[in-house]
Amino acid sequence: MTGDAFDKLRTRIQGLRAKTIDNGCTEGEALAAAAKVAELLDRHDLSLTDVEIREAPCERREYETHRKKRIPLDDCIGAIAAFCDCRVWREKNSVGEGRYVFFGLRSDIEVAHYLTELIDTTVRSELGRYKTSADYQWFRHQERHLANASFALGMVASIADKLMAMKAGRDEVINGTGRGLVVLKAAVVDTELEKLDLKLRTVSRASRIVSPMAYEAGGEAGASFTIKPAIRES
């Protein structure tokens, strides 16, 4: 049953991806897709028994940044992992580029990868729109690199806050079913992660200089990224 349920979830995600990331979409369509994928994940979890969850293998899934330096998405990746009940770390690939590694149940890391790609694409799209705005034209040429980074940082910070708030709401709904799925999944993932014996460490982030105006504009754009998942019976 676990395999069939996952195949159905993956098929739905592939369909959403084709409508959003592959072919491009409006902001509203992207947000609708994000809400739908969260709903699908919750329904998938509730379809599994506790035994199936305990016996489900944990896997890893990489998301390549194609950048050697850190990017604004770093400030949102932890929230994405928490939203999907998985763990994440950053490492370098064979050519020195950064990548995120999600670790958890197959369904969770599949959704985490999709949301990362969706948010990454949405931030880039919104930044493109911001560059055509009247406010952006006030920046001198030498200030625009900082403005771009500030906008993206403000947007991912806003999205991260929303993800954590939505995660709390989703957990409340799931816990209301009388099953401790959140705690159970966390225990399974942490147990399997320990077996990998990874030497993970937390790296403190240096303070960043930002353009307040661009950062605020990014925050406003991120505020429009709304995820309202709901568990519905089919």
DAHUBEL-V716512 format. One record per backbone hydrogen bond with DSSP energy under -0.5 kcal/mol. NH is the residue of the N-H (numbers start at 1). CO is the residue of the C=O. E is the energy in kcal/mol with one decimal. If there is no record, write none. Layout:
NH & CO & E
NH & CO & E
This chain:
5 & 1 & -2.6
6 & 2 & -2.3
7 & 3 & -2.4
8 & 4 & -2.0
9 & 5 & -2.0
10 & 6 & -3.1
11 & 7 & -2.2
12 & 8 & -2.0
13 & 9 & -2.3
14 & 10 & -2.6
15 & 11 & -1.9
16 & 12 & -2.2
17 & 13 & -2.9
18 & 14 & -2.0
19 & 15 & -1.2
20 & 16 & -1.4
22 & 17 & -2.2
23 & 18 & -0.8
24 & 20 & -1.2
30 & 26 & -2.1
31 & 27 & -2.4
32 & 28 & -2.2
33 & 29 & -2.0
34 & 30 & -2.0
35 & 31 & -2.2
36 & 32 & -2.1
37 & 33 & -2.4
38 & 34 & -1.6
39 & 35 & -1.9
40 & 36 & -2.5
41 & 37 & -1.9
42 & 38 & -2.0
43 & 39 & -2.3
44 & 40 & -2.3
45 & 41 & -2.3
46 & 42 & -2.1
47 & 43 & -1.0
47 & 44 & -0.7
48 & 44 & -0.5
48 & 45 & -1.3
53 & 49 & -1.9
54 & 50 & -2.4
55 & 51 & -2.0
56 & 52 & -0.8
56 & 53 & -0.5
59 & 104 & -3.0
61 & 102 & -2.3
63 & 100 & -2.6
65 & 98 & -2.0
66 & 98 & -0.6
74 & 71 & -2.3
75 & 72 & -2.1
76 & 73 & -2.0
77 & 73 & -1.3
78 & 74 & -0.6
80 & 76 & -1.9
81 & 77 & -2.1
82 & 78 & -2.3
83 & 79 & -2.5
84 & 80 & -1.4
85 & 82 & -1.3
86 & 81 & -2.5
87 & 103 & -2.9
89 & 101 & -1.5
91 & 99 & -2.4
93 & 97 & -2.9
96 & 93 & -1.8
98 & 67 & -3.2
99 & 91 & -2.4
100 & 63 & -2.4
101 & 89 & -3.0
102 & 61 & -2.8
102 & 100 & -0.6
103 & 87 & -2.9
104 & 59 & -2.3
106 & 57 & -0.7
109 & 105 & -2.3
110 & 106 & -1.8
111 & 107 & -1.8
112 & 108 & -2.5
113 & 109 & -2.2
114 & 110 & -1.8
115 & 111 & -2.9
116 & 112 & -2.3
117 & 113 & -2.2
118 & 114 & -2.7
119 & 115 & -3.0
120 & 116 & -2.6
121 & 117 & -2.4
122 & 118 & -2.5
123 & 119 & -2.8
124 & 120 & -2.0
125 & 121 & -2.3
126 & 122 & -2.8
127 & 123 & -2.4
128 & 124 & -1.9
129 & 125 & -1.8
130 & 126 & -2.5
131 & 127 & -2.0
132 & 129 & -1.3
133 & 130 & -1.8
137 & 133 & -1.1
138 & 134 & -0.5
138 & 135 & -1.2
139 & 136 & -1.6
143 & 140 & -1.6
144 & 140 & -0.8
144 & 141 & -1.0
147 & 143 & -2.0
148 & 144 & -2.6
149 & 145 & -2.0
150 & 146 & -2.6
151 & 147 & -2.5
152 & 148 & -2.1
153 & 149 & -2.4
154 & 150 & -2.5
155 & 151 & -2.1
156 & 152 & -2.5
157 & 153 & -2.1
158 & 154 & -1.6
159 & 155 & -2.3
160 & 156 & -2.6
161 & 157 & -1.9
162 & 158 & -1.9
163 & 159 & -2.7
164 & 160 & -2.2
165 & 161 & -2.0
166 & 162 & -2.8
167 & 163 & -2.4
168 & 164 & -1.8
169 & 165 & -1.6
170 & 166 & -2.6
171 & 167 & -2.7
172 & 168 & -1.8
173 & 169 & -1.8
174 & 170 & -2.6
175 & 171 & -3.1
176 & 172 & -1.3
177 & 174 & -1.7
178 & 175 & -1.8
179 & 174 & -0.7
181 & 179 & -1.4
184 & 180 & -2.3
185 & 181 & -2.8
186 & 182 & -2.0
187 & 183 & -2.1
188 & 184 & -2.2
189 & 185 & -2.6
190 & 186 & -2.6
191 & 187 & -2.1
192 & 188 & -2.0
193 & 189 & -2.4
194 & 190 & -2.0
195 & 191 & -1.1
196 & 192 & -0.7
196 & 193 & -1.0
197 & 193 & -0.5
197 & 194 & -1.2
198 & 193 & -0.5
200 & 198 & -1.0
203 & 201 & -0.5
204 & 202 & -0.5
210 & 208 & -0.5
212 & 210 & -0.7
215 & 211 & -3.0
216 & 212 & -2.4
217 & 213 & -1.9
218 & 214 & -2.2
219 & 215 & -2.1
220 & 216 & -2.2
221 & 217 & -1.8
222 & 218 & -2.5
223 & 219 & -1.8
224 & 220 & -0.7
224 & 221 & -0.8
225 & 222 & -1.6
226 & 224 & -1.5
228 & 226 & -0.5
232 & 230 & -0.7
